[in-house]
Amino acid sequence: MTDMGAFREAVTAWAAGGPGDGVRELAARLPVRTVVLLEGPSDVAAVGALAARRGRDLAAEGVCVLAMGGAMSVARYARLLGPPGLGLRLTGLCDEAERPFYARGFERADAAREEFFVCAADLEDELIRALGVARVEELVTAEGDLRALRTFARQPAQRDRTAHQRMRRFLGTKKGRKIHYGRVLVEALAPDRVPAPLDGLLARL
């Protein structure tokens, strides 16, 4: 449903200070019932990949999966889209460090009873633990990035880190890499190894 992309773009412009009339019209026409507030595009890629694996078309179900560009924006988005604004149901996925932003943002938007899901460190950490470092390295190799990983691992700053920590850092070292591997790692998960926060989020939608 390409109109959901238009809705996301309109919401982003609205949150940046633009007009909200077009957003209201799109929300009513689609119709949108739930918005998933995510920190960035790598989280969107992971949620989309898991939904596709489970045969779900979230846009067709009226679910908008939205990257906010950082957790500090959650209060603004929750106010515009939740009870004070469009009155949509809210949920989300965040890193443990960003939990306070989500909790305060939902509370200030009179959406404190809505549930959001928290990763132990971040989503990449959850996915690496679910798959194991060896399996992630196999996937990195299959994607043609093994040489880059080995070069990164030889850097002095990485020598005292564990293999898990190095892998997590590696996934964020190049623009677009976290987005790409957000999809790749989710697609490689066994059905019973989906991290609890991600699994809980999909079950909530």
ZALUMDO-885450 format. One line per 3 residues: number of its first residue (from 1); for each residue x, y, z of C-alpha. Coordinates in steps of 0.1 Angstrom, whole numbers. Layout:
N
NUM> X/Y/Z ~ ...
END
This chain:
205
1> 0/0/0 ~ 20/29/-13 ~ -3/54/4
4> 12/44/38 ~ 46/57/25 ~ 28/90/18
7> 13/90/53 ~ 48/85/68 ~ 62/113/48
10> 34/136/58 ~ 37/127/95 ~ 75/134/94
13> 68/168/78 ~ 41/176/103 ~ 64/167/132
16> 90/191/117 ~ 65/219/120 ~ 45/216/87
19> 7/215/84 ~ -13/185/96 ~ -44/187/74
22> -30/162/48 ~ -20/138/75 ~ -56/138/89
25> -70/132/54 ~ -46/103/47 ~ -52/87/81
28> -89/87/76 ~ -87/74/40 ~ -63/45/45
31> -74/40/74 ~ -46/39/99 ~ -53/23/132
34> -18/19/149 ~ 15/36/146 ~ 48/19/156
37> 73/45/168 ~ 108/34/161 ~ 141/51/166
40> 156/46/131 ~ 154/29/97 ~ 173/-2/108
43> 145/-10/132 ~ 120/-4/105 ~ 139/-29/83
46> 138/-55/110 ~ 102/-51/118 ~ 93/-52/81
49> 114/-84/76 ~ 97/-102/105 ~ 62/-92/94
52> 70/-104/59 ~ 83/-138/72 ~ 50/-142/91
55> 29/-134/60 ~ 17/-101/72 ~ 12/-69/53
58> 12/-43/80 ~ 3/-14/58 ~ -28/-33/46
61> -37/-39/82 ~ -36/-2/89 ~ -3/-3/108
64> 22/25/101 ~ 58/16/110 ~ 76/49/115
67> 112/59/120 ~ 114/91/141 ~ 151/99/137
70> 159/93/173 ~ 141/85/206 ~ 141/121/218
73> 114/128/192 ~ 90/103/207 ~ 71/128/228
76> 64/150/197 ~ 52/121/176 ~ 31/106/204
79> 14/139/209 ~ 6/143/172 ~ -5/108/166
82> -19/96/200 ~ -49/108/220 ~ -42/145/218
85> -38/144/180 ~ -51/118/156 ~ -62/94/184
88> -43/64/170 ~ -31/35/190 ~ 7/37/197
91> 34/12/203 ~ 71/10/197 ~ 105/-6/201
94> 135/11/217 ~ 169/5/233 ~ 172/2/270
97> 189/35/273 ~ 160/52/256 ~ 133/37/277
100> 128/69/298 ~ 121/89/266 ~ 94/65/255
103> 78/63/290 ~ 77/101/294 ~ 66/106/258
106> 37/82/260 ~ 27/96/294 ~ 26/132/283
109> 5/121/253 ~ -20/104/276 ~ -9/71/262
112> 8/57/293 ~ -14/25/291 ~ -1/18/256
115> 27/-9/255 ~ 61/-4/240 ~ 90/-30/239
118> 125/-26/251 ~ 157/-43/238 ~ 183/-52/264
121> 209/-30/248 ~ 197/-24/212 ~ 181/-45/185
124> 214/-54/169 ~ 226/-68/202 ~ 194/-88/205
127> 198/-102/170 ~ 234/-112/175 ~ 227/-130/207
130> 197/-148/191 ~ 218/-160/162 ~ 252/-163/178
133> 284/-145/166 ~ 295/-174/144 ~ 262/-174/125
136> 263/-137/121 ~ 298/-139/107 ~ 286/-165/82
139> 259/-140/71 ~ 284/-112/69 ~ 306/-134/47
142> 276/-143/24 ~ 269/-106/21 ~ 305/-99/9
145> 315/-80/40 ~ 340/-104/57 ~ 371/-85/45
148> 356/-53/60 ~ 348/-71/92 ~ 384/-84/96
151> 399/-50/88 ~ 376/-35/115 ~ 385/-62/140
154> 422/-54/137 ~ 418/-18/147 ~ 435/-11/181
157> 402/1/196 ~ 386/-33/190 ~ 413/-55/205
160> 399/-56/240 ~ 363/-60/229 ~ 346/-94/228
163> 336/-109/194 ~ 300/-100/202 ~ 309/-64/210
166> 330/-61/178 ~ 302/-75/157 ~ 277/-51/172
169> 300/-21/166 ~ 308/-33/130 ~ 271/-33/120
172> 270/5/127 ~ 303/15/111 ~ 290/23/76
175> 260/42/64 ~ 232/18/55 ~ 249/-13/70
178> 226/-14/101 ~ 195/-11/78 ~ 208/-39/55
181> 216/-63/83 ~ 184/-54/102 ~ 167/-73/74
184> 194/-100/68 ~ 196/-110/104 ~ 159/-112/110
187> 155/-133/78 ~ 181/-158/92 ~ 164/-163/125
190> 148/-197/134 ~ 111/-192/143 ~ 118/-200/179
193> 148/-176/182 ~ 131/-143/175 ~ 142/-118/203
196> 114/-113/228 ~ 110/-75/223 ~ 106/-79/185
199> 83/-109/188 ~ 62/-91/214 ~ 59/-61/192
202> 46/-81/162 ~ 22/-100/184 ~ 8/-66/197
205> 0/-54/161
END
